């Protein structure tokens, strides 16, 4: 199983680009220095009126399938 931790800050206005269909993928650099790409739709559960802010972990199998995203720390804006 692969695990990628990263910090993410996206304003609510900027995340609107996903809803408008302009953005489909998010690209981040993990704390270990790896570039990680995942569907922007995975972030919908974490959007607050202020946007998306926090530390996250993306896990997937060794073939990069079955990805799951979790927010680390505070329960505010966690996925259900």
C-alpha positions, 0 to 999 in steps of 0.5 A: 500500500502506498501512502502520500502525505501533503498539506493543501490550501485551496480557497473556496473560490479557486475550488469553484473551478472544479464545479465549473468543469475547468479542473479535474485533477489536483497535483500536489507534492507530498512531504517526501517530495513525490508529485501526486495527482488525484481527481479533484472530486476526492476533495468535495467532502473537505470543502468549507466556506473558507475552502480546503485547508489542512494536512491530508493522506492519500492511500492506494494500492501499489498499482495506484488503484483504490485511492482513499483520501483522509484529512489528518488532525481536526475533524472539521471538514472530514469525509463521511 
